[in-house]
Amino acid sequence: MPSLPNDGEDQRASPMKAPSVVSYQGSGKRKVHSKKKKSSITANITGTKYEIVRIVISEMSFIKTRDDDETANLIWNDSAVQHEKIAELRNYQRINHFPGMGEICRKDCLARNMSKMIKCQSQEYSFIPKTWIFPAEYTQFQNYVKELRRKRKQKTFIVKPANGAMGHGISLIRNCEKLPAQEHFIVQEYLDKPFLMEGYKFDLRIYILVTSCDPLRIFLYNDGLVRMGTEKYHAPSEANLSQLYMHLTNYSVNKHNENFERDETVDKGSKRSISWFTEFLRSNDYDVAKFWGDVSELVVKTLIVAEPHVLHAYRMCRPGQPPGSDSVCFEVLGFDIILDRKLKPWLLEINRAPSFGTDQKIDYDVKKGVLLNALKLLNIRASDKKRNLAQQKAEAQRRLYGHGSMKKLSATSSDWEKQRHTLERRREELRERLAQVRKQISREEHEKQHRGNYRRIYPPDDKLLLEKYESLLSAAFQTFLAGRAASLQKEMNNPLKRMKEEDILDLLEQCELDDEKLMGKSSRQRGPKPLTAMPECSQTPRRQRPDYLADFTSASSADNSCSSSDEDEEDRGKSRGGRGGEKKDKKVSYHLEESKDKDLAERSGRIHWKPRVKPLKTSPAPSASPTLSGPIRRSISCPRSIASLSSPSEVRALSTRPSPTVPMATPLIRPSSATLRSHSLSRTGSSSLRVPHSNSLGTIHANMGDSLVNLRSKEQEAELVRQTLAALTAMRIRFPGKTEEEAEAVLDEMHDNWKYHKPKVASYWLVKLDSTKQRKVLDIVRTNVRSALQRIWREPDVESLHLYRLFNRVFNRLLWSHGQGLWNCFSNTGSSWEAVFSKSAELVSAQELQCCRRLVQLCRDCLLVVYKFVSESRGSLTGLSPEWDDTR
C-alpha cells in the first residue's frame, strides 16, 4: 500500500517552484520583491472525536493547530464549554457553543421554561406534550392522573432522565402509582397517534444553526435525517410497553435490533433523509409548504424561549463587546421532532451536541453538508486576527490619551453645556448604531451569497411574522428577566434598533444642525426653502379650525414661504437660463453650489418654523401653483417603519364615507440630499443606488426612468394614487359608542376650545404614553391605511409599494423624539414632518404628498379621539377594544 504524504508536506512528485521575482530598472539598482506569505485560518479541533469535522476543516483549507493552541480562529468542542473559556476568547475567534443554551437542551430546563411561556402564550406554545418535573411536580402529576380516572380515561406516559441522552433510561408506564416520588426525571404524555411510514413510527432530526444571539439569527438546514423504529407500531398497551424498538425512534437504541436495515438506497432502510421525506409528502399530496412553515415556527419559538438566558449569559461572558458586533459563539443544534397523524410537529428534545458520527453514507452526506455550509456562513477570515490586534491598539491609545471621551458635567455646568453634552451623547449613540446597521448590511450580503442549503428563519422576511416573533420575544424577556435584566428589555423598545441607514443619517444631520445653532455658527437663515412651492389646496366649505390644527396643505403661502430671499431667486434664474431660456412656470433645477448653501431647518427639532396650514376635507379640486411641475426627488432606499409589538386584536378601526375625487396636482423637483450632507455623513452603503445629481433636467428623468422600473405604467400608478387619496379623504375616526356626527362634534368642540385641551392632550401624549402605546395609537391609522392600499392596489404585500414606503417615513417622523413629531403638527413651532421629503432623492409626486398630508390629519384626529375616549371612560389605552375593531 503506498504511503500517504504527511499533513502539511508536499508530495515528492510535485516540482519545486522558485519564488517569483519581480525586477525593474530604477536608479541603476535592481530591486527584488519576494512574494508575501499568505495568512491562513487556523482551527483547534482537539475537542472533537468525529472524523467528519476534520474532513470539513481540510476542505475549508483551515490549518489544524497544536492541542494547546488557544489563539486559533476556530475552536470546536463536542461538549459544552465553561463560561470562563468563552470570556477569554478574542474577538476574532469562534467557538461552537453558546453559554446558557442548556436552558432548552436539558429536558428538565426545557420543560420548566416552556411551562412559564405556556402560562402567558398558551396558543403559541402548543407543540410540546404535557410535562411534569419530578420530584417538584409529583403532586400535580398525581392530581392529573386522578382527574383522568374520574373521567374514566387512561393515558400512557413516557419517563425520561432529566439530563439523559441516546435513549438511556427511557421507559413507558400506564400505572402511575409505581413512580417514585423522590427521583429526578421528567414525565410526559405519550403521543399514541403518530404519523406512520410503512407502518413504522419515526422522528425527524432537524439541524439548526444559530450564528448570533445579539441580535438573534437562526438558520434551518433544508436536509436532515428520518430515524425510524424497527418494529411495526401498535397503540401502547400493557403487553407492548416494554417493546422499545416499537415506541422509541432513537438511532442509538434501534441500531442494536436485528431488524435494523442499513440500506444505501434513498427510499429504503431504517434511516433516510428529510429531502426524500419532503418528496414523499409532496407525492402523497400533503401541504409541504405548511409542514415546513410549522417546523420553522416551532424552532424559532423554542429558541425565543432560550434567547433571554443565552443573551444574558453571553453578555456576562463578553461585557465589553458592543451589541451587534460579530459573535464569538455559534452553535449547531439537533432538534428532534415527531409528527402526529395530522402532520403537526411536536418537539421531543434538543441536542446541543448532536452526533456527527458517519456510520452510513446518508450520515456522511447530510452531516458534511451541515458542517460545510455552516462554516461558510460564519465568514471566518484570515484577516480577522490582524484587524482585531489593530483595534485593540487603537483602543489602548484612545484610553491613554483620552481621545473620544466626552467631558463630564459638573454641578456648576451651565444650561448651554448640558445641552451640548446631551447633543454629543446623542450623536455618539447614532454613530454607533449607524456602524452597526452598515455592518449588518454587509453581513446579510455575505449570508445571501454563502447560504448554501441553509435558509434563514429568524429574522424572517415576512414582516407580519416578524412582528409576531418580536412580540413573543418581548414576552419572553418579561417572563424570564423582568427582575434582573431591565436593560435588555429596554433595548427591545429602543426605536434606533429598527431604523435603517437613511433614518439614522437623517437624525445625525439634525444633531449637526442643532450643534451649529447652539454654537452660533449659522450665518444665514435656514429654512425649508424647497417646500416653498408645495401645491396649495383650496379652502374647505366647513368652518375653519384653528391654524394649529389645520392640515398641512398650504406650505407655499406668504408667511411660510421659508424666506425665499432675493439670492435664491437669482440662483433659480441662473438655473433656468442655463437651459436655453425656458419659461418660469417650467421645471426647476438646482446647482451643486446652490445646494451647499441651503440647509433644511425642519430637520432640527430646535429650529422653529411656522407654517400656515389649511384643513383638508371634502373640497373642490386643489389648485396647483403655476410654477410647479415635475417630480420630487427622494431616497430610493426608503426606511421601514418601527414595527409595533401589539397584537392584532389591539388594532383600532377607521370609518369611511364617500367624498369627491381629488385631482392630481403638479409635482416639482427638489434638490438632492446628498449635496446637503457633510462629508462625515456620506451614505457609503447606498451611494450606488442613488440617482446622480445633474444640472440637466432631461438627464435626471432618464436616470429615474432606468432605476424605477415598475410593472405598472405611470398613468395606472397615478390613477391608483388618486383613488388612494380619495379613500383617505373619506376616512373618519370612529368614536366608540357615538355616531359619526357626534364624533365630528367632539372634534369640533376640542378645536374650538383648544387652549383648554392643549395642556391635557400634551400631558397625555408626551408624558403618560410610552413609546409602545404611542405606536399603538398610530397603528389605528396604519392598519386601516394598509388595508385600503391592499384593496385599491390589489397587493397582498404592500411593503413593496412606493406610496406605503412614503407613509412609513411619515409614521417614523410622527413618532420622532418620543412623539414630538406628531405634537409639532398641533403647534406653530417645531420641525415639520415634511422635512423627510425635502432632503431625499426619490420621486414623490405632489398627489402622493397630499396623501401623506391626509395621513397626518388622520393621526392628529385619532390622537384627539383616543384622548377624549380615555378621559371620559377613565380607562387605559389598552381598554379601547373591542368597540374600536368595528369599521363603518
C-alpha positions, 0 to 999 in steps of 0.5 A: 500500500503506498504511503500517504504524504504527511499533513502539511508536506508536499508530495515528492512528485510535485516540482519545486517552484522558485519564488517569483521575482519581480525586477525593474530598472530604477536608479541603476539598482535592481530591486527584488520583491519576494512574494508575501506569505499568505495568512491562513485560518487556523482551527483547534479541533482537539475537542472533537472525536468525529472524523467528519469535522476534520474532513470539513476543516481540510476542505475549508483549507483551515490549518489544524493547530497544536492541542494547546493552541488557544489563539486559533480562529476556530475552536470546536468542542463536542461538549459544552464549554465553561463560561470562563473559556468563552470570556477569554476568547478574542474577538476574532475567534469562534467557538461552537457553543453558546453559554446558557443554551442548556436552558432548552437542551436539558429536558428538565430546563426545557420543560420548566421554561416552556411551562412559564411561556405556556402560562402567558402564550398558551396558543403559541406554545402548543407543540410540546406534550404535557410535562411534569418535573419530578420530584417538584411536580409529583403532586400535580402529576398525581392530581392529573392522573386522578382527574383522568380516572374520574373521567374514566380515561387512561393515558400512557406516559413516557419517563425520561432522565432529566439530563439523559441522552441516546435513549438511556433510561427511557421507559413507558408506564400506564400505572402511575402509582409505581413512580417514585416520588423522590427521583429526578426525571421528567414525565410526559404524555405519550403521543399514541397517534403518530404519523406512520411510514410503512407502518413504522413510527419515526422522528425527524432530526432537524439541524439548526444553526444559530450564528448570533444571539445579539441580535438573534439569527437562526438558520434551518438546514433544508436536509436532515435525517428520518430515524425510524423504529424497527418494529411495526407500531401498535397503540401502547398497551400493557403487553407492548410497553416494554417493546422499545424498538416499537415506541422509541425512534432513537438511532442509538437504541434501534441500531442494536435490533436485528431488524435494523436495515442499513440500506444505501438506497434513498427510499429504503432502510431504517434511516433516510433523509428529510429531502426524500421525506419532503418528496414523499409528502409532496407525492402523497399530496400533503401541504409541504409548504405548511409542514415546513412553515410549522417546523420553522415556527416551532424552532424559532419559538423554542429558541425565543424561549432560550434567547433571554438566558443565552443573551444574558449569559453571553453578555456576562461572558463578553461585557465589553463587546458592543451589541451587534458586533460579530459573535464569538459563539455559534452553535449547531443544534439537533432538534428532534421532532415527531409528527402526529397523524395530522402532520403537526410537529411536536418537539421531543428534545434538543441536542446541543451536541448532536452526533456527527458520527458517519456510520452510513453514507446518508450520515456522511452526506447530510452531516458534511453538508451541515458542517460545510455550509455552516462554516461558510456562513460564519465568514471566518477570515484570515484577516480577522486576527490582524484587524482585531490586534489593530483595534485593540491598539487603537483602543489602548491609545484612545484610553491613554490619551483620552481621545473620544471621551466626552467631558463630564458635567459638573454641578456648576455646568451651565444650561448651554453645556448640558445641552451640548453634552446631551447633543454629543451623547446623542450623536455618539449613540447614532454613530454607533448604531449607524456602524452597526446597521452598515455592518449588518448590511454587509453581513446579510450580503455575505449570508445571501451569497454563502447560504448554501442549503441553509435558509434563514428563519429568524429574522424572517422576511415576512414582516407580519411574522416578524412582528409576531416573533418580536412580540413573543420575544418581548414576552419572553424577556418579561417572563424570564428577566423582568427582575434582573435584566431591565436593560435588555428589555429596554433595548427591545423598545429602543426605536434606533434598533429598527431604523435603517441607514437613511433614518439614522443619517437623517437624525445625525444631520439634525444633531449637526444642525442643532450643534451649529445653532447652539454654537452660533455658527449659522450665518444665514437663515435656514429654512425649508426653502424647497417646500416653498412651492408645495401645491396649495389646496383650496379652502374647505366649505366647513368652518375653519379650525384653528391654524394649529390644527389645520392640515398641512396643505398650504406650505407655499403661502406668504408667511411660510414661504421659508424666506425665499430671499432675493439670492435664491431667486437669482440662483433659480434664474441662473438655473433656468437660463442655463437651459436655453431660456425656458419659461418660469412656470417650467421645471426647476433645477438646482446647482451643486453650489446652490445646494451647499448653501441651503440647509433644511431647518425642519430637520432640527427639532430646535429650529422653529418654523411656522407654517400656515396650514389649511384643513383638508376635507371634502373640497373642490379640486386643489389648485396647483401653483403655476410654477410647479411641475415635475417630480420630487426627488427622494431616497430610493432606499426608503426606511421601514417603519418601527414595527409595533409589538401589539397584537392584532386584536389591539388594532383600532378601526377607521370609518369611511364615507364617500367624498369627491375625487381629488385631482392630481396636482403638479409635482416639482423637483427638489434638490438632492440630499446628498449635496446637503450632507457633510462629508462625515455623513456620506451614505457609503452603503447606498451611494450606488443606488442613488440617482446622480445629481445633474444640472440637466433636467432631461438627464435626471428623468432618464436616470429615474426612468432606468432605476424605477422600473415598475410593472405598472405604467405611470398613468395606472400608478397615478390613477391608483394614487388618486383613488388612494387619496380619495379613500383617505379623504373619506376616512373618519375616526370612529368614536366608540359608542357615538355616531359619526356626527357626534364624533365630528362634534367632539372634534369640533368642540376640542378645536374650538376650545383648544387652549383648554385641551392643549395642556391635557392632550400634551400631558397625555401624549408626551408624558403618560404614553410610552413609546409602545402605546404611542405606536399603538395609537398610530397603528389605528391609522396604519392598519386601516391605511394598509388595508385600503392600499391592499384593496385599491392596489390589489397587493397582498404585500404592500411593503413593496409599494412606493406610496406605503414606503412614503407613509412609513417615513411619515409614521417614523417622523410622527413618532420622532423624539418620543412623539414630538413629531406628531405634537409639532403638527398641533403647534406653530413651532417645531420641525415639520414632518415634511422635512423627510421629503425635502432632503431625499432623492426619490420621486414623490409626486405632489398627489402622493404628498397630499396623501401623506398630508391626509395621513397626518390629519388622520393621526392628529384626529385619532390622537384627539379621539383616543384622548377624549375616549380615555378621559371620559371612560377613565380607562387605559389605552389598552381598554379601547377594544373591542368597540374600536375593531368595528369599521363603518 
